[in-house]
Amino acid sequence: MLAAVALASALALTATACESGDATADGEASASATASDDGKLRIPDDIRDRLREHGIDVDKWKNGAWKNWDRDDWLREANEYINPIIEGLWDPDRMREAEEPDQGVDDSDLSGDQGVTDPTPEPVEAQAVPPSYHANAPTAGKVFFDSPEGSAVCSATVVKDPAHPGKSNLVWTAGHCVHAGKKGGWYRNIAFVPSYNDDGKPVAELENATREDVAPYGVWWGDWAQTSDQWIEQGGSTGGDGAPYDFAVIHVTPEKGSGGKSLEEMVGSALPVDFKAPAVPQVKSVTAIGYPAAPPYDGQKLFRCQDRPGRLSVTTSDPTMYRIGCTMTGGSSGGGWVATGADGKPALVSNTSIGPVTSGWLAGPRLGGVAKGVYDSVSKKFAGR
């Protein structure tokens, strides 16, 4: 057993992803855009009305008003998610220059750790996923979003939707990739790019890349996102606050036409989510996957780590987390953790949440009732659409 004081003194935790929870928002309209007869994007009238209720003018928003992060205007509550499509905003340069979430230093939240924590795992060197990523990890991609500090990036996974078998538009990521937690609100311009930089091109070759080069399966905007009450109330960018509930589900819609195909149909795959994964000691192996962006990585290539998980307890009152050795850094936030599910097939069992600033290991939440509540709520919200 690793003493709490030793863990607190040796490691400074930083959030690498956001957390979601079981807040519901049934009946709320989605902030998606539809194509008008002239081919231009049109915000539905009900969405315009919702935006007006919050003092948001759609045209001004598209022209840059979204850059105003006045705390009084920063939408925070679970049912306030609004994310109008701004066509062309995420161009190749903006995608390439998006940075990993801030990595502050705050280990104070570990000082009271009296739960079950196994010895710190040995670092596992992240291995590059061979291109094409679509052939070797078709459900993986990147989430782009804007925060008060600038454009940022996380990783994410296409997951199955029980309401739309074979036609899912659901993406799983970390809560802090969509919501700032206790000191902020919903991030803006949230979009998902499956198989980002599918050919694994180096940065130098991406400087003149087209949008099709970096987003071969399109840019998919979040028309709804859901995160847990626990993340909204407790989540912090450093120190592990809310980390055991650090997961989120995004429902997406294509920025441009997808020929009527869903996200799952476009990428050809989606992972089931296992909300009854065995206790940590019974899990023999998990594979974490993501786009690490902090040095020595550049965020442009997909990596993965495989290890047998141990246990990490941030507080005695919260669930114990999975922890593996892995050298991936910020930017891998929200990336899926895959293990053998109850049916013997691969399933998503967690996502990257926190790790030390010095890298070497990652931790992710166990997915239980709260996570299932988030997942089911988003699925049901779009069940009849």
Stockholm file with secondary structure:
# STOCKHOLM 1.0

chainA/1-385         MLAAVALASALALTATACESGDATADGEASASATASDDGKLRIPDDIRDRLREHGIDVDKWKNGAWKNWDRDDWLREANEYINPIIEGLWDPDRMREAEEPDQGVDDSDLSGDQGVTDPTPEPVEAQAVPPSYHANAPTAGKVFFDSPEGSAVCSATVVKDPAHPGKSNLVWTAGHCVHAGKKGGWYRNIAFVPSYNDDGKPVAELENATREDVAPYGVWWGDWAQTSDQWIEQGGSTGGDGAPYDFAVIHVTPEKGSGGKSLEEMVGSALPVDFKAPAVPQVKSVTAIGYPAAPPYDGQKLFRCQDRPGRLSVTTSDPTMYRIGCTMTGGSSGGGWVATGADGKPALVSNTSIGPVTSGWLAGPRLGGVAKGVYDSVSKKFAGR
#=GR chainA/1-385 SS CCCHHHHHHHCCEEECSCCCCCCCCTTCCCCCCEECTTSCEECCHHHHHHHHHTTCCHHHHHTTGGGCCCGGGSCCSGGGCCCCCCTTCSCHHHHHHCBCCCCCCCCGGGTTCCSCCCCCCCCCCCEECCSCHHHHCTTEEEEEEEETTEEEEEEEEEECCTTSTTCCCEEEECGGGTBCGGGCCBCEEEEEEETTTTTCCCHHHHTTCCHHHHCTTCCEEEEEEEECHHHHHHCCSBTTTTGGGCCEEEEEEESSCCTTCCHHHHHTCCBCBCTTCCCGGGCCCEEEEECCCSTTCCSSSCEEEEECCEEECSCTTSCCEEEEEECCCTTCTTCEEEEECTTSSEEEEEECCEEETTCEEEEECCCCHHHHHHHHHHHHHTTTC
#=GC SS_cons         CCCHHHHHHHCCEEECSCCCCCCCCTTCCCCCCEECTTSCEECCHHHHHHHHHTTCCHHHHHTTGGGCCCGGGSCCSGGGCCCCCCTTCSCHHHHHHCBCCCCCCCCGGGTTCCSCCCCCCCCCCCEECCSCHHHHCTTEEEEEEEETTEEEEEEEEEECCTTSTTCCCEEEECGGGTBCGGGCCBCEEEEEEETTTTTCCCHHHHTTCCHHHHCTTCCEEEEEEEECHHHHHHCCSBTTTTGGGCCEEEEEEESSCCTTCCHHHHHTCCBCBCTTCCCGGGCCCEEEEECCCSTTCCSSSCEEEEECCEEECSCTTSCCEEEEEECCCTTCTTCEEEEECTTSSEEEEEECCEEETTCEEEEECCCCHHHHHHHHHHHHHTTTC
//
